[in-house]
Amino acid sequence: MPSTPSEPRAAALALALSLVLPLLSGCGPGDGAGSRASAASAGAAVQDRALQAELEQQERVGQAHPREHVRELQAIEARAAVGSAERLEALSQRAALLAQLRDRSGHEAALEQLKAWPEASPTRSQIPLALMLARAQWLKANGELGAGVRLLAGLSDMDAATADRRLMWRATELRAYIQGDYGEVDAAVESGLKALDQARAMESRWRAAATEATLAFNYYRSQQIDHAKRTAREALQAAQQDPDPVLLYLVHTILGIVYSQDEDPKFSQQAREQALQYAREAQAQGLQALALGNLADYELRTGNYARALDLSTQSLALAHESGDISTEILARHNTGIAKIGLRKLEEGKRDVLQAITMDAQREAGSYTAESWLELGIYLEKFDDLPGAVAAFHQSRKEFDEVLRDETRKAVLEAQARFEDQQRQREIRLLNQDNSLKAEQIRTRDLQLKLWAEVGGCVLLSGALLALAYRRIRRTNAALAQTNESLRVQSERDPLTGLANRRHFQQAIALRTREGGLRGSLFLIDIDHFKRINDQWGHAAGDTVLVEVARRLSGVLREQDLVVRWGGEEFLILVNSEATEDARQLGQRLLDQMGGQPVDHGSLRIPISASIGFASFPMAPQDLTLEWERAIDLVDTVMYMAKAHGRNKAYGVAAMQARDRDQLLALAGRIESAWHQGQVQLVSLLGPTQEPRA
């Protein structure tokens, strides 16, 4: 049975040492003042080690019972020497728990104690880091994630070599967690790896386990599922070597999450139930609330909506009582989804929208976007198609805003970015080399002229000059060819060979006139692509992407522009402005995408696509839009195709709008405008699909 906070294992060991070491110090020769001073010094050292052991245990389990541990940390501060490292550690931990409790007056008093730290103390240099950490913990607890990310950016300016290792680890780990919640998943992974290095340098298994759990969660967020599972298993191994209920609760919670997408859900369910057992063993109300919320999430995935509603209701009550905002939001969201599953659609939507509003107020962009997406999936599942379309569109807007276009794919495309940066560096180096060669030629030219004037060797000088110029022309021609080759490579997707967003943004300026897009625009999304990756592996997913790029290119003409827009999305722009041409092309694209399965080794993988398209200028008033707004429009009708069953396309044929503003207003409610006759849509069906394996 793990020890309780009142009788921690480490503190018991330190107490034993405190009994043994003074006896050993009295075994030496002599019994005068020198021996008494030596004994006093040894006793002080043992007391410090005892305090350090108590503080270690407080750090491990303090969050389970924050009010009780605030009092225990105050007692430790009173026993620690003024200005000592032990008193600073106790105060730092207490500030963290006060932030968790959202005790503003207590937290501000702790900050004032840090600011008033003795100038002569050897630990004074650690105060800026301790203040940064305490303030960031308050921001996290109160949902001010953006401010927390900006504050902890200051860690980059800290000298890691001289910083207190415990403070630096907690700050780096906190930064990884907040960055992940804020939506900066690639930065969160980077911070998590730094925190893991710090934990291992401290030879602390439990810190390494806690860090690996957070890192696994951020890998999961970045859709690197294999990395997430491996890291979560490593966290469990480390935790089992130095266990306590709070740590094991954390690790099993993450295991339940990262295995949640497996075809066999039993392992995920067992991990979540184990996490709840450890939370109850720790007698931690806040942890029990979150464990219940995670179990409710599992029940939602398996379609047990009544059980999910019961668990979510229990979680909400505990979270509200313990003042845990993030868990309360999770419980409200799950409550709403469970009600939608029980066909209480309006009541369920209200609960989910309340949770989304709370997340938006705390700048939790990652959770906000995911909540809209999950809402759309469940509304589609239970036949609220207009609500599903609106939720899908809002999810897409949130992802694009928070993750700034391609950041949502940043971790998965890190290698491609690295290669592009390498090419850019090569271009700069070649340009520098060219400048150097040009300067050398100018110098040589002056020398040749001087030799010609002084020596009269006109013919020799001319021959040498001609030779030099021929060489530099060849060098410049080769450099220009290399630069052009590197430029083309930097504008190509390395997997499919299609143009990427960088190329599109440069090319679109040549295809717009008077600020508006002219031509037909198509946005194509492979249906259930995540399922393909999960069922057959990422190598199969890559094969599908390459084959889709080949099929799309085969339908188009050389002058048409086809772009890998990101992940499983492709963008096509053709010059034709005729709606009928767009309709015919849309049908050919559907037929090409879904006509035949994709061969991957011995596998035959059925695929289909959802497509949105529109032609500009828009009939009947010949209105144009900026290319960004045009993409938003086709993105909306593409999500309508998904919401109405997938393997189909919707195209905007006409919109009854007098001007651009009215056109944008109709685009924002396109499904209802369609039913009201204000928007004319073209609906196309893809080929009949083979059953999925």
C-alpha positions, -999 to 999 in steps of 0.1 A, spaced: 0 0 0 16 34 -10 24 56 19 1 86 27 14 122 25 15 123 63 40 94 64 60 98 31 85 71 22 113 95 14 107 114 47 109 82 67 142 73 50 156 108 59 144 104 95 164 71 97 195 89 84 190 117 110 191 91 137 222 73 124 245 101 112 248 120 145 259 87 162 285 82 135 298 117 140 304 110 177 325 80 171 356 99 161 384 108 185 380 138 209 350 153 225 358 190 226 345 221 209 357 209 175 338 176 178 307 195 189 309 219 160 314 189 136 283 172 151 263 204 148 273 208 111 264 171 104 231 175 122 222 206 100 231 187 69 209 158 79 180 182 87 184 197 52 183 163 36 152 154 57 135 186 44 145 179 9 130 144 11 98 158 25 97 184 -3 102 157 -29 72 138 -16 52 170 -14 59 178 -50 49 143 -61 15 141 -44 6 177 -34 -19 182 -62 -41 154 -48 -50 173 -17 -39 209 -23 -54 225 8 -39 200 32 -5 202 15 -5 241 15 -5 238 53 22 211 54 44 233 31 40 262 54 52 241 83 83 230 62 90 267 54 90 275 91 116 248 98 138 257 69 166 283 72 158 319 60 170 323 24 177 285 20 171 264 -11 147 243 10 126 273 20 125 285 -17 114 251 -29 86 249 -2 74 284 -12 75 276 -49 54 245 -44 30 263 -21 25 290 -48 16 262 -73 -10 247 -50 -25 281 -43 -28 287 -80 -45 253 -84 -70 263 -57 -73 297 -74 -66 314 -41 -58 349 -54 -49 365 -21 -27 336 -9 -10 334 -43 -2 371 -44 12 369 -8 35 341 -20 47 362 -49 54 391 -24 75 367 -3 95 357 -34 100 394 -43 113 401 -8 138 373 -8 170 382 11 195 399 -13 225 382 5 210 347 0 229 324 -24 195 314 -38 186 350 -47 196 344 -84 167 318 -86 140 343 -78 133 354 -114 127 318 -124 106 311 -94 84 342 -100 80 332 -137 69 297 -127 45 309 -101 28 334 -124 25 309 -152 9 284 -129 -17 310 -120 -24 318 -156 -28 280 -164 -52 275 -135 -73 304 -146 -74 295 -182 -52 323 -195 -33 300 -218 -21 326 -243 -6 348 -216 10 317 -201 27 308 -234 40 343 -238 53 344 -202 71 311 -204 88 321 -236 112 339 -212 126 304 -203 148 307 -234 167 336 -218 174 316 -186 208 301 -180 200 264 -176 235 257 -162 229 279 -131 192 276 -127 177 254 -99 170 221 -117 137 214 -100 123 249 -108 136 246 -144 121 212 -149 87 223 -136 87 254 -157 97 235 -189 71 208 -182 44 234 -176 54 252 -208 49 219 -228 15 214 -212 3 249 -218 16 250 -254 -3 218 -262 -35 232 -247 -30 264 -266 -27 246 -299 11 249 -305 16 212 -306 50 212 -324 64 236 -299 48 215 -271 67 184 -283 100 204 -284 95 216 -248 85 182 -237 117 167 -250 137 193 -232 118 186 -199 125 149 -204 163 156 -208 162 176 -176 143 149 -156 168 122 -168 198 145 -159 183 146 -124 181 108 -124 145 111 -113 123 83 -125 90 98 -114 98 131 -131 107 113 -163 75 93 -161 54 124 -156 72 142 -185 68 112 -208 31 112 -201 27 148 -211 49 142 -241 28 112 -252 -3 134 -250 12 160 -272 24 134 -297 -12 122 -297 -25 157 -304 -1 160 -333 -15 127 -347 18 108 -342 0 79 -327 29 54 -328 52 79 -310 24 85 -285 19 49 -277 56 41 -273 62 71 -251 32 63 -229 45 27 -224 79 41 -214 61 64 -189 44 34 -174 77 15 -171 93 44 -154 64 50 -131 63 13 -120 99 16 -109 91 44 -85 53 43 -80 27 64 -62 -11 67 -68 -10 102 -83 18 93 -108 1 61 -118 -32 79 -122 -16 103 -146 2 76 -167 -29 54 -170 -50 84 -180 -26 91 -209 -26 54 -218 -64 55 -221 -63 85 -243 -35 74 -268 -50 40 -272 -86 53 -277 -85 50 -314 -76 13 -316 -101 -10 -331 -102 -30 -299 -111 -5 -272 -106 -29 -242 -70 -16 -234 -82 20 -234 -112 12 -212 -90 -8 -187 -64 21 -185 -92 46 -178 -107 24 -151 -73 19 -136 -68 57 -135 -101 61 -116 -90 34 -91 -57 53 -85 -75 86 -81 -97 70 -55 -67 55 -38 -51 89 -36 -85 102 -23 -81 131 -47 -115 148 -56 -101 167 -86 -84 136 -101 -115 115 -96 -135 142 -115 -111 140 -144 -110 102 -144 -148 100 -145 -147 125 -174 -123 103 -193 -144 72 -187 -174 91 -199 -155 99 -231 -148 62 -236 -185 54 -232 -194 80 -258 -171 64 -283 -187 30 -277 -222 44 -280 -233 38 -243 -248 73 -240 -268 66 -208 -237 55 -190 -217 84 -204 -244 109 -191 -242 93 -156 -204 95 -155 -204 130 -168 -229 142 -142 -207 127 -114 -176 143 -129 -193 177 -133 -204 177 -96 -168 168 -84 -151 193 -107 -174 222 -97 -168 214 -60 -130 212 -64 -129 244 -86 -112 226 -116 -122 247 -147 -107 224 -173 -124 193 -159 -157 211 -156 -155 221 -192 -148 184 -202 -177 172 -181 -201 198 -196 -190 189 -231 -194 151 -225 -228 158 -209 -240 176 -240 -227 149 -264 -244 122 -243 -277 141 -245 -273 144 -283 -267 106 -283 -300 102 -264 -316 125 -291 -320 154 -267 -305 176 -295 -312 211 -284 -304 205 -248 -272 187 -257 -261 215 -281 -266 241 -254 -243 221 -230 -216 217 -257 -218 253 -267 -214 264 -231 -183 243 -228 -169 257 -261 -176 292 -248 -156 285 -216 -127 271 -236 -127 301 -259 -126 324 -228 -95 306 -216 -79 307 -251 -78 269 -253 -78 270 -291 -69 233 -295 -98 221 -274 -122 246 -290 -115 234 -325 -117 198 -314 -150 204 -296 -166 219 -327 -154 190 -348 -168 164 -323 -201 183 -321 -204 182 -359 -197 145 -360 -224 137 -335 -250 161 -351 -243 144 -384 -247 110 -368 -281 119 -353 -295 136 -385 -291 173 -376 -274 181 -410 -276 219 -409 -261 219 -374 -234 195 -384 -224 216 -414 -222 248 -393 -201 229 -366 -177 215 -393 -172 249 -408 -166 265 -374 -141 237 -366 -122 244 -398 -121 281 -391 -108 275 -355 -81 251 -367 -69 276 -394 -69 305 -370 -53 288 -340 -27 268 -358 -21 294 -385 -27 275 -417 -1 247 -419 8 246 -382 -19 219 -378 3 197 -400 36 211 -387 49 181 -367 40 156 -395 57 178 -421 87 188 -400 111 168 -423 97 186 -454 103 219 -437 138 209 -427 146 200 -463 132 233 -476 153 252 -451 183 233 -463 175 243 -499 171 279 -489 204 279 -472 220 264 -503 205 292 -524 219 318 -500 253 302 -501 253 300 -539 242 337 -541 270 346 -517 294 326 -539 281 344 -570 286 378 -554 322 368 -544 329 356 -580 315 388 -595 337 409 -572 367 388 -582 359 394 -619 356 432 -613 390 432 -596 405 411 -623 389 434 -649 407 464 -633 439 445 -632 436 436 -669 429 472 -678 459 484 -658 481 458 -674 468 469 -708 475 506 -702 509 500 -686 523 472 -707 504 478 -739 496 441 -740 462 448 -755 458 414 -772 468 394 -742 447 415 -719 417 412 -742 422 374 -744 424 371 -706 394 393 -701 374 374 -726 383 342 -710 374 355 -675 340 368 -688 332 335 -705 340 317 -672 318 340 -651 290 338 -676 291 300 -674 292 302 -636 263 326 -635 243 305 -659 249 274 -638 240 293 -606 208 306 -622 199 270 -632 206 257 -597 186 285 -581 157 278 -603 159 241 -595 160 248 -558 131 273 -560 109 247 -578 118 221 -552 108 244 -524 74 249 -540 67 212 -544 52 187 -519 79 161 -513 55 132 -511 31 137 -541 52 160 -563 23 185 -565 26 222 -559 23 232 -522 7 263 -506 39 284 -511 36 279 -548 -1 286 -548 3 319 -530 28 330 -556 8 318 -585 -26 331 -574 -15 367 -579 -12 360 -616 -47 345 -618 -66 373 -601 -77 406 -616 -91 437 -598 -87 420 -565 -111 391 -573 -106 354 -583 -117 343 -617 -120 307 -626 -134 275 -610 -121 264 -576 -123 229 -562 -115 217 -527 -112 179 -523 -109 159 -491 -103 122 -490 -131 105 -470 -122 87 -438 -84 92 -444 -77 89 -407 -94 55 -407 -71 44 -435 -40 54 -415 -53 37 -384 -65 5 -401 -36 -1 -426 -8 22 -413 7 55 -424 26 38 -453 -7 29 -468 -19 64 -462 11 77 -481 4 54 -510 -32 67 -511 -20 103 -512 4 96 -540 -22 77 -560 -48 105 -555 -23 131 -567 -18 109 -598 -55 106 -605 -62 143 -601 -34 152 -623 -46 128 -649 -80 145 -652 -65 181 -655 -48 200 -682 -13 213 -680 -24 249 -675 -46 239 -645 -32 243 -610 -35 213 -585 -21 218 -550 -17 196 -520 -34 219 -496 -25 201 -465 -28 166 -451 -55 148 -471 -69 180 -488 -62 190 -524 -70 223 -541 -77 227 -579 -80 260 -598 -89 260 -635 -93 289 -658 -128 281 -670 -155 304 -655 -185 283 -668 -206 265 -642 -213 237 -666 -176 231 -672 -171 230 -634 -200 205 -630 -185 182 -656 -150 184 -641 -165 178 -606 -181 146 -618 -149 134 -635 -130 141 -602 -155 120 -582 -153 92 -607 -116 92 -607 -113 93 -569 -138 66 -561 -138 44 -593 -111 20 -582 -95 10 -549 -59 19 -543 -34 -10 -544 -9 -11 -515 10 -44 -517 -16 -71 -513 -42 -46 -500 -70 -30 -521 -80 1 -502 -114 16 -512 -113 54 -513 -137 82 -521 -138 120 -517 -160 149 -507 -157 179 -530 -168 215 -529 -166 238 -559 -177 271 -573 -171 293 -604 -162 329 -603 -175 355 -611 -206 342 -593 -239 342 -611 -262 360 -616 -245 393 -606 -210 383 -617 -196 390 -583 -160 381 -574 -143 374 -541 -107 375 -528 -91 341 -532 -91 335 -494 -129 341 -492 -135 319 -523 -117 290 -506 -138 295 -475 -169 292 -496 -158 259 -513 -146 246 -480 -182 252 -466 -199 233 -494 -172 205 -492 -182 200 -455 -218 199 -466 -209 170 -489 -193 153 -459 -223 160 -437 -247 146 -464 -230 112 -467 -196 117 -483 -185 104 -518 -203 134 -533 -197 169 -544 -216 202 -540 -210 231 -563 -223 267 -560 -240 276 -593 -256 309 -582 -262 331 -552 -289 357 -550 -267 385 -538 -265 422 -549 -229 428 -537 -199 411 -521 -211 417 -485 -244 400 -492 -226 372 -509 -204 366 -478 -235 367 -456 -252 340 -476 -220 320 -476 -221 320 -438 -255 303 -437 -253 285 -470 -274 254 -461 -304 274 -449 -300 298 -478 -301 268 -501 -333 256 -486 -348 291 -489 -339 293 -526 -313 321 -522 -285 297 -533 -285 273 -562 -264 242 -556 -252 215 -580 -252 180 -563 -231 152 -577 -227 116 -566 -196 95 -567 -194 59 -580 -208 30 -559 -181 19 -534 -168 -16 -527 -174 -27 -491 -146 -17 -468 -124 -45 -453 
